[in-house]
Amino acid sequence: MQYHLRTRWVAETNPLRVMLLLAIAAGLLLWAGTAHAHGVTLGDKGYIQEVTGVKIIPFLYLGAKHMVTGYDHLLFLFGVIFFLYGMKQIGTYVTLFAIGHSTTMLAGVWFNFGINSYIIDAIIGFSVVYKALDNLGAFRVWFGVQPNTKVATLIFGFLHGFGLSSKILDYGISPDGLLPNLLAFNVGVEVGQLLALAAILLVMTRWRARPSFARQAYVANVLMMAAGFALMGYQLVGLAVA
């Protein structure tokens, strides 16, 4: 049922309507958001740069805060669970995403391997576009193939983790107490992810019960795709002028 509905969305798409929605969403996002997707407040940045030794509670807080306010992560997570109804299924995908970003975040910082922040954030923006297209059934309609959604979630989890590690490395985190602080930060990220997921599911449960959900779901995914394109564009422009 969901597949046929999504196939019809893509097949019957009005190009002008989609272009209008893309332009509106992209314009609003670029007008409102001038901060990087992985940016932190000046106070948090200064704390990461200056603190030494094991600081479990502060890094737990920083990790949770980053996830709850990380709109790129939340957009992707929103897309991942958009058509997932069973808690076991939701848990599987969220776990795959968590495994992915935890692995590369910890490994990236520990082994001092980072990716240019503009490039990795542009890739993360692409992950939002990819998930929106997947939700719309575009790949099966356009290419006759449905990519493995679990594998894609894990791969994009790895990439999101590199976004986290790259930013932490940019701020020059102290090697004194590095491993405990990293683990605390990662636990905080997972706590923040669970809090955000609970809020998203609460809204989604009420929304899905409405008769208008099928029609509004199409618009929501087009707007999500537009937001992903805007994130990509913003980061690529930043890379060009940096």
C-alpha positions in Angstrom: 0.0 0.0 0.0 2.7 2.5 1.0 4.8 1.6 -2.1 1.9 2.1 -4.5 1.1 5.4 -2.9 4.7 6.6 -3.1 5.0 5.4 -6.7 1.9 7.4 -7.6 3.4 10.5 -6.0 6.4 10.3 -8.2 4.6 9.4 -11.4 2.0 12.1 -11.0 4.3 14.8 -9.7 3.6 18.3 -11.1 7.1 19.7 -11.9 6.0 23.3 -11.3 4.5 22.5 -7.9 7.7 20.7 -6.9 9.9 23.5 -8.1 7.8 26.0 -6.2 8.0 24.0 -3.0 11.8 23.6 -3.4 12.3 27.3 -3.9 10.2 28.2 -0.9 11.9 25.7 1.4 15.4 26.4 0.2 14.9 30.1 0.5 13.5 29.9 4.0 16.3 27.7 5.2 19.1 29.8 3.7 17.5 33.0 5.0 17.1 31.6 8.5 20.1 29.4 9.0 23.6 30.9 8.7 25.2 28.5 11.1 26.9 25.3 10.1 24.9 22.1 10.7 27.5 21.0 13.2 28.2 24.3 14.8 28.1 24.8 18.5 27.7 27.9 20.6 30.7 30.0 21.3 30.6 29.0 25.0 30.6 25.3 24.2 33.3 25.7 21.6 35.5 27.5 24.1 34.8 24.9 26.7 35.9 22.0 24.4 39.1 23.9 23.5 40.1 24.8 27.0 39.0 21.9 29.2 41.5 19.2 30.2 41.0 16.0 32.2 38.0 13.7 32.5 34.7 15.7 32.4 32.0 13.1 32.1 28.9 15.1 32.9 29.8 18.2 30.8 30.5 16.0 27.7 27.3 14.0 28.3 25.4 17.3 28.2 27.3 18.5 25.1 26.5 15.3 23.2 22.8 15.4 24.0 22.6 19.1 23.2 24.3 18.6 19.9 21.9 15.9 18.8 18.8 17.7 20.0 19.8 20.9 18.2 21.4 19.2 15.2 18.8 19.8 12.5 20.7 17.8 9.9 20.6 14.6 12.1 17.0 15.2 13.0 15.9 15.6 9.4 17.6 12.4 8.4 16.1 10.6 11.4 12.7 12.0 10.6 13.0 10.6 7.1 14.2 7.2 8.3 11.2 6.6 10.5 8.6 8.3 8.3 7.0 5.1 7.1 8.1 2.8 9.9 5.2 1.8 12.3 6.4 -1.1 14.4 8.7 -0.3 17.4 10.9 -3.3 16.5 11.4 -2.0 13.0 12.0 1.6 14.2 14.5 0.2 16.8 16.4 -1.7 14.1 16.9 1.4 11.9 17.7 3.7 14.7 20.3 1.2 16.1 21.9 0.9 12.7 22.2 4.7 12.5 23.6 4.9 16.0 26.2 2.2 15.3 27.3 4.0 12.2 27.7 7.5 13.7 29.2 6.2 16.9 31.8 4.2 15.1 33.1 6.9 12.9 32.8 9.7 15.6 34.9 7.7 18.1 37.4 6.4 15.5 37.7 9.7 13.7 38.7 11.6 16.8 40.8 8.8 18.4 42.8 8.3 15.2 42.8 12.1 14.4 41.1 11.6 11.1 38.7 14.3 9.9 37.0 15.4 6.7 36.6 19.0 5.7 33.6 20.3 7.6 32.0 21.9 4.5 32.4 18.7 2.5 31.0 16.3 5.1 28.1 18.6 6.0 27.3 18.8 2.3 27.3 15.0 2.2 25.0 14.9 5.2 22.7 17.3 3.4 22.7 14.8 0.5 21.7 12.1 3.0 18.5 14.0 3.7 17.8 14.4 0.0 18.4 10.7 -0.5 16.0 9.6 2.2 13.3 11.9 1.0 13.6 10.5 -2.5 13.5 7.0 -1.0 10.4 7.8 0.9 8.8 9.0 -2.3 9.6 5.8 -4.1 11.7 7.6 -6.7 14.5 5.1 -7.1 12.2 2.2 -8.0 10.2 4.4 -10.4 13.3 6.0 -12.0 15.7 3.1 -12.1 13.6 0.1 -11.4 15.6 -0.7 -8.3 14.9 -0.3 -4.6 18.2 0.2 -2.6 18.6 -1.7 0.6 17.3 0.8 3.2 19.1 -0.8 6.1 22.5 -0.7 4.4 21.8 2.9 3.3 20.9 3.9 6.9 24.2 2.4 8.2 26.3 4.0 5.5 24.8 7.4 6.1 25.3 6.8 9.9 29.0 6.4 9.2 29.0 9.7 7.3 27.1 11.6 10.0 29.6 10.3 12.5 32.4 11.8 10.5 30.6 15.1 10.7 30.7 14.9 14.5 34.4 13.8 14.6 35.5 16.5 12.2 34.0 19.3 14.2 35.4 17.9 17.5 38.9 17.8 15.9 38.5 21.3 14.5 38.0 22.5 18.1 41.2 20.9 19.3 39.9 18.7 22.1 42.5 17.9 24.7 44.2 14.5 24.7 44.0 14.5 28.5 40.9 12.5 29.3 40.1 12.0 25.7 38.6 8.5 25.7 36.3 9.0 28.7 35.2 12.4 27.4 34.5 10.9 23.9 32.6 8.0 25.3 30.5 10.4 27.5 29.9 12.7 24.5 28.8 9.6 22.5 26.4 8.5 25.2 25.0 12.0 25.3 24.4 11.9 21.6 22.5 8.7 22.0 20.4 10.1 24.8 19.7 13.2 22.7 18.7 11.0 19.8 16.3 9.0 22.0 14.7 12.2 23.3 14.4 13.6 19.8 13.0 10.3 18.5 10.4 10.2 21.2 9.2 13.7 20.3 9.1 12.9 16.6 7.2 9.6 17.2 4.7 11.5 19.3 4.0 13.9 16.5 4.0 11.3 13.8 1.6 9.0 15.7 -1.0 11.8 15.9 -0.3 12.9 12.3 -0.7 9.4 10.8 -4.1 9.1 12.4 -5.4 12.0 10.3 -7.2 11.2 7.0 -5.0 13.9 5.3 -1.7 12.2 6.1 -1.2 10.6 2.7 -1.6 13.9 0.9 0.5 15.8 3.4 3.2 13.2 3.5 4.1 13.9 -0.1 4.5 17.6 0.6 6.5 16.9 3.8 9.0 14.7 1.9 9.4 17.2 -0.9 10.1 19.9 1.7 12.5 17.7 3.4 14.3 17.1 0.1 14.4 20.9 -0.5 15.9 21.4 3.0 18.6 18.8 2.1 19.4 20.6 -1.2 19.6 23.9 0.7 22.0 22.4 3.3 24.2 21.0 0.4 24.2 24.3 -1.4 25.0 26.3 1.7 28.0 24.1 2.5 29.3 24.0 -1.0 29.1 27.8 -1.2 31.0 28.0 2.1 33.6 25.7 0.7 34.1 27.8 -2.4 34.5 31.1 -0.5 36.4 29.7 2.6 
